[in-house]
């Protein structure tokens, strides 16, 4: 059974955080944000009004208790209103999709253990960049400085892109997922990177602290990626 869950908050940024947090945790298959909407209510003998943003999430009946607990913990309202409604009729394909996208089993998207390579990141997912804590907090067991040879780094509209080349070196970070987090992180990064011009490839990188050569997943520029100018330093933190 599919369940539609609704809650409200007083800022777009808060609504975005609630929506993304639930989807990233696989507690909701998708989320919609609407607003601002005007709420009218009684308060201390008067009628007040305020603007709020509505978050609408789709989950399964089995996952609803965990989603409710997540929203109560993440919401900044002391007693947030959470409305849940069973969906009377959906297509079989849509129901299967919601079931798959809310499954807590890492095997749904994660690779087998023999393929549990670390990830080499070189842009907004590096420590200190704006997407690191947003997407990786609590999911990483170890981080190490690393470089990738035979590649050049391009600036892009908001994101950097790596392209294989005869010469060149790209600076980045080698990320090893925390125990039990591999399948979740594998799926999260695919959903984050593949739709915006990347393709995931296994490449050898060099860990700087000991010179070890490590096979890692790297998101390279797809053929249709919107490449900007080359960043000569190979380091996105050292771009012009």
GIDA-V535268 format. One record per backbone hydrogen bond with DSSP energy under -1.0 kcal/mol. CO is the residue of the C=O (numbers start at 0). NH is the residue of the N-H. E is the energy in kcal/mol with one decimal. If there is no record, write none. Layout:
# GIDA-V535268
CO_NH_E + CO_NH_E
This chain:
# GIDA-V535268
0_60_-2.2 + 1_86_-3.0 + 2_58_-2.4 + 3_84_-2.6 + 4_56_-3.1 + 5_82_-2.6 + 6_54_-3.2 + 8_52_-3.4 + 10_14_-2.1 + 11_15_-2.6 + 12_16_-2.1 + 13_17_-2.4 + 14_18_-2.5 + 15_19_-2.8 + 16_20_-2.4 + 17_21_-1.8 + 18_22_-2.1 + 19_23_-3.1 + 20_24_-1.7 + 21_26_-2.5 + 21_27_-1.2 + 22_25_-1.6 + 29_57_-1.9 + 31_55_-2.9 + 33_53_-3.0 + 36_51_-2.9 + 38_49_-2.1 + 40_47_-3.4 + 42_45_-1.4 + 45_42_-3.3 + 47_40_-2.6 + 49_38_-3.2 + 51_36_-3.3 + 52_8_-2.1 + 53_33_-2.5 + 54_6_-1.9 + 55_31_-2.8 + 56_4_-2.9 + 57_28_-2.8 + 58_2_-2.8 + 59_63_-1.2 + 62_66_-2.2 + 63_67_-3.0 + 64_68_-2.1 + 65_69_-2.1 + 66_70_-2.6 + 67_71_-2.4 + 68_72_-1.8 + 69_73_-2.4 + 70_74_-2.3 + 82_5_-2.9 + 84_3_-3.0 + 90_94_-2.3 + 91_95_-2.4 + 92_96_-2.0 + 93_97_-2.5 + 94_98_-2.3 + 95_99_-2.6 + 96_100_-2.8 + 97_101_-1.1 + 99_102_-1.1 + 104_107_-2.1 + 105_108_-1.2 + 105_109_-3.3 + 111_114_-1.8 + 112_115_-1.9 + 114_116_-2.7 + 117_216_-2.9 + 118_174_-3.6 + 120_172_-2.7 + 122_125_-1.6 + 123_130_-1.7 + 125_128_-2.5 + 128_131_-1.2 + 130_134_-2.0 + 131_135_-2.9 + 135_138_-2.6 + 138_177_-2.5 + 141_175_-2.8 + 143_173_-3.7 + 144_207_-2.1 + 145_171_-2.6 + 146_205_-3.0 + 147_169_-2.5 + 149_164_-2.0 + 151_162_-2.5 + 152_230_-3.5 + 153_160_-2.6 + 154_227_-2.8 + 155_157_-2.3 + 160_153_-3.6 + 161_220_-2.9 + 162_151_-2.6 + 167_149_-2.0 + 169_147_-2.5 + 171_145_-2.1 + 172_120_-2.7 + 173_143_-1.7 + 174_118_-2.5 + 175_140_-2.9 + 175_141_-1.7 + 177_180_-2.4 + 180_184_-2.7 + 181_185_-3.0 + 182_186_-2.1 + 183_187_-2.3 + 184_188_-2.7 + 185_189_-1.8 + 186_190_-2.3 + 187_191_-1.9 + 188_192_-2.8 + 189_193_-1.9 + 192_195_-1.4 + 196_221_-2.5 + 198_219_-2.5 + 200_217_-2.7 + 202_215_-2.9 + 204_213_-3.2 + 205_146_-2.1 + 206_210_-2.0 + 211_206_-3.0 + 213_204_-2.9 + 215_202_-2.9 + 216_119_-3.0 + 217_200_-2.8 + 219_198_-2.3 + 221_224_-2.2 + 224_226_-1.8 + 228_154_-3.1 + 230_233_-1.8 + 233_170_-2.8 + 234_237_-2.0
